[in-house]
Amino acid sequence: MKKLFVILIMLATLSVNAQWVVQTSGITANLYDVEFINRYTGWTLGDGGKVLKTTNGGINWVNIPNPSINGGGILTSIFPVDSLFCYVAGGYDVILKTTNGGVNWIEISNGPLLTGGYSGVSFINRDTGWFCGSYRLLRTTNGGLSFDSAQAPSFCNDMYFRNFNEGLYCTAGRVFKTTNSGMNWFDT
């Protein structure tokens, strides 16, 4: 009896494990990042300057028009701060911002075709955030009106800031940490 009970518990446990379910976006472009602000509202982005948004947990995705991207560039990183504010970064030094949930976009930066780009973005509130990419790091404390810059220790793949001082920065096989808002980095 004890053995039967253990087998039934094991079978019940196996059947309730989380499983992946394919969600279609409605586009064929490569998508590179996905971020959610809660269980229902999320954003994704990718090739050709595509930005998509869901408000029902990924069941349906809506294409969000944004400013013209040089050469149909690649958008690589997105960071929704809340339901209205969202920052986007990508190739050709593209930095975009929306303050109304994607209805309108502000083009903060959009460089020449042969410039590098940004592959990571992290914000701690609507105004304070960081962008990283081709061996560089930008910090803003006023929503992108101006930036402080720092030399990045390596090409950045992605980053995350826990608060104004503490952040992590990852690259191929390495993770760096800052305790002074990104001005200096050390290997972890």
N, C-alpha and C positions, 0 to 999 in steps of 0.2 A: 504494500500500500504506500509506504514511504517513497519507494522508487517511482511508482506511478505519479505521485504528487510532484516529485522533482521533474519528471519528464513533462508533465502538463505545464508547469511554471516555465520551463525552458522554451516550450513551443509557443506559449503566450508571449513571452519576451521577444522571441524572434519575429513574431507577426506585427509588433507595434513599433519596430525600429523605423526611424525616419528614412524616407526614400526620396531620391531625386525625381522630379517631374519636369519634362521638357516644357518650356514656355516659349512660344514663338513671338518674335518681335514684329513680324510683318515686313522686315527688310532683309536684304542679303548682305549688307556691309558687315565687315568684321567689327565686333564690339570689344572694347578693351577694359572698361571699368564699370562697376555697378555699385551704387551706394543707396542706402535707404535711410530715411529719417524716422520711420516707424514701420510697423508690419505691413502697411498698405502703400505708402508713398515712397517711390524710389526713382532713380535716374540711371541711365546708361548712355554710353557714347562710343563713337568709333570713326571708321573711315568715312571720307567724304563730308566731314563736318556734321555727321549725324548725332543728334541728341534726342533721346526718347525718354518719356516719363510714364510711370504707371501710378494709378491711385487705387488700385484694387489688388495689390500684392503680386503683380506680375502677370495676371491673367490677360490683361490687355495693355498694349503699349501705344502711346501717341507720339508721332513725330513732332518735335518742337522746332519750329523754324528759328534760325539764329543768323547773326550777321554773316555776310559772305566770307568764306575762309579761302585764303590764297591757294589757288590750284586745287580746291576741293580737299584741303589738307586733312590730316589725321588728328582727331581729338583723343587724348590718351588718359586724361584724369579728370574726375568730377568730384566736387565736394558740396553737397547740399547742407547749408547751415541750419535751415528750418524750412517751413513750407513756402516761403517767399524768396529767400536769398540762396543762390547757388553760384558757385564758381567753377569754371571749366578751363582746362589748360591743354595745350597740344603742340604739334609741330609748327614750324615757322613763327615761333615766339607768340603763339596765340594765347591770350588770356581774355576770357569773357566772363560777364557777371549779369545775373538777373536779380531784380529786387521785387518782382511780381510773379514768381512761380513759373517763369519761362515765357510769359506773354511778350515781353520786350527784353532785348539784350543790350548791354553796354559793352562796347569793344574797348577794353583797356589796353591791349597790345595786339598787333598783327603785323609781324615783320616781313621782310623780303623773303622770296622763295628759298633762298639758299642758307638761311639762318637756321640755327639749332632750334630746339624746342623745349618744352616742359613736359615731364612725365609724372610728376607728383604734385599734389596740392593738399594742404591741410589748413583748416581754420578752427579757431577756438571760440569765435563769436562772429557777428556780421562784419566787423571791421578788421580783425587781426588774423592774419594768415601768412602762409609761406608757399612758395612755388619753387620746385627744384627741377633740374634737368642737366643740360650739357655742362657739367662741372661748375655749376653756379647755383646760387640760392638767392631768392628775393623774399623780403619780408615787408609786409604792409601793416600799418596800424590804423589806416583810414580808408579801408575798403577799396584799395587800389588806386587812390589818387596819387600816391607817391610810394617809393620803395627804398629800402635799405638793401644793399647787396653784400654778399659774402662769398668767399671762395669755397666751393664744395670739395670735400676730400676725394671724390670720385664721381663718375656719372651716376645720377640718382635714378632709381627705378620707381621708388615710392617713398612717402614719408608720413609721419603721424606726430602731431604735437598734443601732449596731454594737458599742458597749460602754457603760459607765456614763455617759461624758461626751459621746460623739459620736452625733448622731442627725439624721435628715432628716424633714421635715414637708412634705407637699404639699397644695396647695389649688388652686383654679381658676387654672391658668396660672402658678403660682409654686411655687418650692421654697425652703424655709427650712432653715437648718442651725443646730445648737447644738453648742457645745464645753464646756458646763457643765451637762450633764444636764437640759436643757430649761428652765432658769431664764431664759435669754435666747436670742433667735433673730435671725438676720440673713439677708437675701436672698442666694441663691447666684447 
